[in-house]
Amino acid sequence: MSEVRQQNISKSTVPKIAILALAIVFAAGLFVVGFDQGHIFSVIQGVDAYEELYIHELTHDMRHAAGFPCH
């Protein structure tokens, strides 16, 4: 005799907290790549950060590839 076994596979949903965390990371990344002009490091460096633009220079090519004008 053959025995038939049925397996129930439940589809789990993505937790809402994971979606929220991903949205926060996306928004922070968008700010850093697209809009930061020394704002992040100005907390540490003060006014000099607006002249040095470390993050701007690190993400410069990515800005242009994403369509953000920067100069």
PyRosetta script that sets phi, psi and omega in degrees:
from pyrosetta import init, pose_from_sequence

init()
pose = pose_from_sequence("MSEVRQQNISKSTVPKIAILALAIVFAAGLFVVGFDQGHIFSVIQGVDAYEELYIHELTHDMRHAAGFPCH")
pose.set_psi(1, 140.6)
pose.set_omega(1, 177.0)
pose.set_phi(2, -97.1)
pose.set_psi(2, 142.0)
pose.set_omega(2, -178.7)
pose.set_phi(3, -108.6)
pose.set_psi(3, 130.3)
pose.set_omega(3, -180.0)
pose.set_phi(4, -100.1)
pose.set_psi(4, 125.5)
pose.set_omega(4, 177.1)
pose.set_phi(5, -114.2)
pose.set_psi(5, 133.3)
pose.set_omega(5, -179.8)
pose.set_phi(6, -106.6)
pose.set_psi(6, 131.1)
pose.set_omega(6, 177.6)
pose.set_phi(7, -111.4)
pose.set_psi(7, 128.5)
pose.set_omega(7, 176.4)
pose.set_phi(8, -98.1)
pose.set_psi(8, 119.5)
pose.set_omega(8, 177.8)
pose.set_phi(9, -107.4)
pose.set_psi(9, 116.3)
pose.set_omega(9, -179.7)
pose.set_phi(10, -92.0)
pose.set_psi(10, 138.4)
pose.set_omega(10, 177.1)
pose.set_phi(11, -89.6)
pose.set_psi(11, 117.8)
pose.set_omega(11, 180.0)
pose.set_phi(12, -87.9)
pose.set_psi(12, 149.2)
pose.set_omega(12, 179.4)
pose.set_phi(13, -96.1)
pose.set_psi(13, 161.2)
pose.set_omega(13, 178.3)
pose.set_phi(14, -75.3)
pose.set_psi(14, 130.8)
pose.set_omega(14, 179.6)
pose.set_phi(15, -62.5)
pose.set_psi(15, 142.9)
pose.set_omega(15, -178.9)
pose.set_phi(16, -63.4)
pose.set_psi(16, -30.8)
pose.set_omega(16, 178.9)
pose.set_phi(17, -67.0)
pose.set_psi(17, -33.4)
pose.set_omega(17, 177.7)
pose.set_phi(18, -68.3)
pose.set_psi(18, -39.0)
pose.set_omega(18, 177.3)
pose.set_phi(19, -65.8)
pose.set_psi(19, -41.4)
pose.set_omega(19, 177.9)
pose.set_phi(20, -63.7)
pose.set_psi(20, -43.9)
pose.set_omega(20, 178.9)
pose.set_phi(21, -62.1)
pose.set_psi(21, -42.3)
pose.set_omega(21, 178.4)
pose.set_phi(22, -64.4)
pose.set_psi(22, -39.0)
pose.set_omega(22, 177.8)
pose.set_phi(23, -65.0)
pose.set_psi(23, -38.8)
pose.set_omega(23, 178.5)
pose.set_phi(24, -66.6)
pose.set_psi(24, -43.8)
pose.set_omega(24, 178.0)
pose.set_phi(25, -62.9)
pose.set_psi(25, -41.6)
pose.set_omega(25, 178.4)
pose.set_phi(26, -62.3)
pose.set_psi(26, -45.7)
pose.set_omega(26, -179.5)
pose.set_phi(27, -64.2)
pose.set_psi(27, -40.8)
pose.set_omega(27, 178.1)
pose.set_phi(28, -65.8)
pose.set_psi(28, -42.3)
pose.set_omega(28, 177.9)
pose.set_phi(29, -64.3)
pose.set_psi(29, -39.8)
pose.set_omega(29, 177.8)
pose.set_phi(30, -63.4)
pose.set_psi(30, -39.9)
pose.set_omega(30, 177.3)
pose.set_phi(31, -64.4)
pose.set_psi(31, -46.1)
pose.set_omega(31, -177.3)
pose.set_phi(32, -63.3)
pose.set_psi(32, -46.7)
pose.set_omega(32, -176.5)
pose.set_phi(33, -74.7)
pose.set_psi(33, -41.3)
pose.set_omega(33, -170.4)
pose.set_phi(34, -96.2)
pose.set_psi(34, -29.6)
pose.set_omega(34, -168.9)
pose.set_phi(35, -126.0)
pose.set_psi(35, -12.6)
pose.set_omega(35, -176.1)
pose.set_phi(36, -70.1)
pose.set_psi(36, 125.0)
pose.set_omega(36, 176.7)
pose.set_phi(37, -126.1)
pose.set_psi(37, 41.2)
pose.set_omega(37, -179.2)
pose.set_phi(38, 104.5)
pose.set_psi(38, 1.5)
pose.set_omega(38, -176.2)
pose.set_phi(39, -64.7)
pose.set_psi(39, -40.7)
pose.set_omega(39, -175.5)
pose.set_phi(40, -66.6)
pose.set_psi(40, -48.8)
pose.set_omega(40, -178.5)
pose.set_phi(41, -79.3)
pose.set_psi(41, -8.9)
pose.set_omega(41, 179.3)
pose.set_phi(42, -66.7)
pose.set_psi(42, -21.9)
pose.set_omega(42, 176.2)
pose.set_phi(43, -64.9)
pose.set_psi(43, -35.3)
pose.set_omega(43, -177.9)
pose.set_phi(44, -93.3)
pose.set_psi(44, -48.3)
pose.set_omega(44, -172.6)
pose.set_phi(45, -90.6)
pose.set_psi(45, -20.0)
pose.set_omega(45, -176.6)
pose.set_phi(46, 81.6)
pose.set_psi(46, -144.5)
pose.set_omega(46, -174.6)
pose.set_phi(47, -65.3)
pose.set_psi(47, -27.2)
pose.set_omega(47, -179.7)
pose.set_phi(48, -60.6)
pose.set_psi(48, -26.9)
pose.set_omega(48, -178.3)
pose.set_phi(49, -64.7)
pose.set_psi(49, -29.2)
pose.set_omega(49, 179.8)
pose.set_phi(50, -73.1)
pose.set_psi(50, -17.9)
pose.set_omega(50, 176.8)
pose.set_phi(51, -95.0)
pose.set_psi(51, -34.3)
pose.set_omega(51, -176.6)
pose.set_phi(52, -76.3)
pose.set_psi(52, -42.0)
pose.set_omega(52, 177.2)
pose.set_phi(53, 52.3)
pose.set_psi(53, 53.7)
pose.set_omega(53, -177.5)
pose.set_phi(54, -60.6)
pose.set_psi(54, -49.5)
pose.set_omega(54, -177.9)
pose.set_phi(55, -68.0)
pose.set_psi(55, -36.9)
pose.set_omega(55, 177.4)
pose.set_phi(56, -58.9)
pose.set_psi(56, -44.7)
pose.set_omega(56, -179.2)
pose.set_phi(57, -69.4)
pose.set_psi(57, -34.7)
pose.set_omega(57, 178.4)
pose.set_phi(58, -69.4)
pose.set_psi(58, -33.2)
pose.set_omega(58, -176.7)
pose.set_phi(59, -106.6)
pose.set_psi(59, 16.5)
pose.set_omega(59, -173.5)
pose.set_phi(60, -57.8)
pose.set_psi(60, -52.9)
pose.set_omega(60, -177.5)
pose.set_phi(61, -67.2)
pose.set_psi(61, -33.9)
pose.set_omega(61, 178.1)
pose.set_phi(62, -66.4)
pose.set_psi(62, -34.7)
pose.set_omega(62, 176.6)
pose.set_phi(63, -59.5)
pose.set_psi(63, -48.4)
pose.set_omega(63, -178.7)
pose.set_phi(64, -67.5)
pose.set_psi(64, -37.2)
pose.set_omega(64, 178.0)
pose.set_phi(65, -65.3)
pose.set_psi(65, -31.5)
pose.set_omega(65, 179.8)
pose.set_phi(66, -85.5)
pose.set_psi(66, -7.6)
pose.set_omega(66, 177.5)
pose.set_phi(67, 94.3)
pose.set_psi(67, 12.7)
pose.set_omega(67, 177.7)
pose.set_phi(68, -89.0)
pose.set_psi(68, 121.8)
pose.set_omega(68, 173.5)
pose.set_phi(69, -77.5)
pose.set_psi(69, 144.4)
pose.set_omega(69, -179.2)
pose.set_phi(70, -136.5)
pose.set_psi(70, -3.7)
pose.set_omega(70, 174.9)
pose.set_phi(71, -162.1)
pose.dump_pdb("model.pdb")
